[in-house]
């Protein structure tokens, strides 16, 4: 186990493929906080996010031998997590149920690996409104906004995570911001003139924890394995 801490992500993944029973656990613990944050922000529910993350990690565990090494391991992991989240959202939309309060498993020890990863800041009224607004967006726009605006990933890396063009990421973010500007307009401070309106293409008003995306390319990130259900050629509505 001592050598695992010094190993690169790719070395850990290869060691896992070669039969090292501890390598994948080390890889997961190294990146679980960010993977958890993406799942939670995308799904907006702790129980759903924990289940999606569990599904994603099982998929990554089984698919490790098919990783070609032409992308960063973190990009590959994020793609699998995002796909697991989007699958859950689409199934939920196809079979809607009565919504329940946000599932909080605190104290039941049922988080991934028995310990729930570090989560975003605790909910308060504004954060709840923002989360509900994100949940109202089309799924593709939500995924792009969570990765770019909430998590702060570069546009180039998000394009590789989602398996779409950079221009498509920017378009989805712009459309999502425009929708959020309408949904969250009441959260902005009172403008000096009645005609002032939220700017749809910039950061989202006074939203806690939201930062502008970084359009600079990510280093060492190439097109990865893991399949994204491509609908990039279709314009978001």
C-alpha positions in Angstrom: 0.0 0.0 0.0 2.9 2.4 0.7 3.9 2.5 -3.0 0.3 3.4 -4.1 0.5 7.0 -2.8 3.5 7.8 -5.1 2.0 6.0 -8.1 0.3 8.0 -10.9 -3.3 7.5 -11.8 -2.4 5.5 -14.8 0.0 3.3 -12.9 -2.8 2.6 -10.3 -5.3 1.7 -13.1 -2.8 -0.6 -14.7 -1.9 -2.2 -11.4 -5.6 -2.8 -10.8 -5.9 -4.5 -14.2 -2.9 -6.6 -13.3 -4.6 -7.9 -10.2 -3.6 -5.4 -7.5 -6.6 -5.5 -5.2 -5.8 -2.2 -3.5 -4.9 0.0 -6.5 -8.4 0.9 -7.6 -9.4 1.8 -4.0 -6.5 4.2 -3.9 -7.4 5.7 -7.2 -11.0 6.2 -6.0 -10.0 7.8 -2.7 -7.7 10.1 -4.5 -10.5 11.6 -6.6 -13.7 10.8 -4.8 -14.4 14.3 -3.5 -14.6 15.9 -6.9 -16.4 12.9 -8.4 -18.9 13.1 -5.5 -19.4 16.8 -6.0 -20.1 16.4 -9.7 -22.7 13.6 -9.0 -24.4 15.6 -6.2 -24.6 18.9 -8.2 -25.9 17.1 -11.3 -28.5 15.0 -9.5 -29.4 17.4 -6.6 -30.1 14.5 -4.2 -27.6 12.8 -1.9 -29.1 9.3 -2.1 -29.4 9.5 -5.9 -25.8 10.8 -6.2 -24.4 8.1 -3.9 -26.1 5.4 -6.0 -25.0 7.0 -9.3 -21.4 7.2 -8.0 -21.5 3.6 -6.8 -22.8 2.5 -10.3 -20.1 4.5 -12.0 -17.3 3.1 -9.9 -18.5 -0.4 -10.5 -18.5 0.3 -14.3 -15.0 1.8 -14.1 -13.7 -1.1 -12.1 -15.0 -3.6 -14.7 -14.0 -1.5 -17.7 -10.5 -0.6 -16.6 -8.9 -3.1 -19.0 -10.4 -1.3 -21.9 -8.9 2.1 -21.0 -6.7 3.0 -23.9 -4.6 5.6 -22.1 -5.3 8.3 -24.7 -6.9 10.6 -22.1 -6.3 11.5 -18.4 -7.6 8.9 -16.1 -9.6 11.6 -14.2 -11.3 12.6 -17.5 -12.3 8.9 -18.0 -13.6 8.6 -14.5 -15.6 11.9 -14.7 -17.2 10.8 -18.0 -18.3 7.5 -16.4 -19.8 9.4 -13.4 -21.5 12.0 -15.6 -23.0 9.2 -17.8 -24.3 7.4 -14.7 -25.9 10.6 -13.5 -27.5 11.3 -16.9 -28.8 7.8 -17.1 -30.6 8.3 -13.8 -32.0 11.6 -14.8 -33.4 10.2 -18.0 -34.9 7.2 -16.3 -36.4 9.5 -13.7 -37.9 11.6 -16.5 -39.3 8.5 -18.3 -40.8 7.2 -15.1 -41.6 10.2 -12.8 -42.3 9.6 -9.2 -43.5 11.8 -6.3 -40.4 13.8 -5.3 -39.2 13.2 -1.8 -37.1 15.6 0.4 -33.4 15.6 -0.3 -32.1 12.3 0.9 -29.5 12.8 3.6 -27.9 9.7 4.8 -26.0 11.3 7.6 -25.4 8.9 10.4 -26.4 5.7 8.6 -22.9 4.9 7.3 -24.3 4.1 3.9 -22.0 6.4 1.9 -19.6 5.1 -0.6 -17.0 3.0 1.2 -18.8 3.6 4.5 -17.8 7.3 4.6 -19.6 10.0 2.6 -17.1 12.1 0.7 -16.8 15.8 1.3 -19.9 17.5 -0.1 -20.6 21.0 -1.2 -21.6 23.6 1.4 -24.6 22.8 3.5 -28.0 23.8 2.1 -29.7 27.0 2.9 -32.6 28.8 1.3 -30.6 30.3 -1.6 -28.7 27.2 -2.3 -31.9 25.2 -2.4 -33.4 27.6 -4.9 -30.3 27.3 -7.1 -30.3 23.6 -6.9 -34.0 23.5 -7.9 -33.2 25.8 -10.8 -30.4 23.6 -12.0 -32.7 20.6 -11.8 -35.2 22.4 -14.1 -32.7 22.7 -16.9 -32.5 20.2 -19.8 -30.1 17.5 -18.8 -27.4 18.3 -21.3 -27.3 21.9 -20.3 -27.3 21.0 -16.6 -24.3 18.6 -17.1 -22.3 21.3 -18.9 -23.1 24.0 -16.4 -22.3 21.8 -13.4 -18.8 21.0 -14.8 -17.9 24.5 -16.1 -19.6 27.0 -13.8 -20.0 25.0 -10.6 -17.0 22.8 -10.6 -14.8 25.1 -12.6 -13.4 22.7 -15.1 -11.9 24.1 -18.3 -14.2 24.1 -21.3 -11.7 21.9 -23.2 -11.7 19.2 -20.5 -15.5 19.3 -20.2 -15.7 18.7 -23.9 -13.6 15.6 -23.5 -15.6 14.4 -20.5 -18.9 14.8 -22.3 -17.5 13.6 -25.7 -18.7 16.7 -27.5 -17.1 19.7 -29.3 -15.9 22.7 -27.2 -18.4 24.9 -29.1 -21.2 22.7 -28.0 -20.1 23.0 -24.4 -20.1 26.8 -24.7 -23.5 26.8 -26.4 -25.1 24.6 -23.8 -23.6 26.7 -21.0 -24.9 29.9 -22.6 -28.4 28.5 -23.0 -28.3 27.2 -19.5 -27.2 30.5 -18.1 -29.9 32.3 -20.0 -32.5 30.0 -18.5 -31.0 30.4 -15.0 -31.0 34.2 -15.4 -34.7 34.0 -15.7 -35.3 31.5 -12.9 -32.8 33.2 -10.5 -33.4 36.8 -11.4 -35.0 37.5 -8.1 -31.8 36.6 -6.3 -29.9 39.5 -7.8 -29.5 42.7 -5.8 -31.9 45.5 -6.7 -30.6 47.3 -9.8 -30.3 51.1 -9.8 -32.7 51.3 -12.8 -35.9 49.3 -13.5 -34.6 48.3 -16.9 -31.6 46.4 -15.5 -31.7 42.7 -16.3 -29.5 39.7 -15.5 -26.8 39.1 -18.1 -27.4 35.7 -19.5 -23.9 35.0 -20.7 -22.0 35.7 -17.5 -21.7 34.1 -14.1 -25.0 33.3 -12.4 -26.0 36.4 -10.3 -25.4 36.0 -6.6 -25.2 32.2 -6.7 -23.1 30.8 -4.0 -20.2 28.5 -5.1 -20.6 29.3 -8.8 -17.6 30.6 -10.8 -17.1 31.3 -14.5 -15.7 28.5 -16.5 -12.0 28.5 -17.5 -11.9 28.3 -21.3 -8.2 27.4 -21.3 -7.3 23.8 -22.5 -6.5 21.2 -19.9 -3.0 19.7 -20.0 -2.6 16.1 -20.8 -6.3 15.5 -21.6 -7.1 13.6 -24.8 -10.2 11.9 -26.1 -10.9 9.0 -23.6 -12.6 5.7 -23.5 -16.1 5.3 -22.0 -19.1 6.1 -24.2 -21.2 9.2 -24.1 -24.5 8.9 -25.7 -23.9 11.4 -28.4 -26.5 14.0 -29.1 -24.0 16.8 -29.6 -25.1 17.4 -33.1 -28.6 18.3 -31.9 -29.3 21.8 -30.8 -30.5 22.2 -27.2 -34.0 23.5 -26.9 
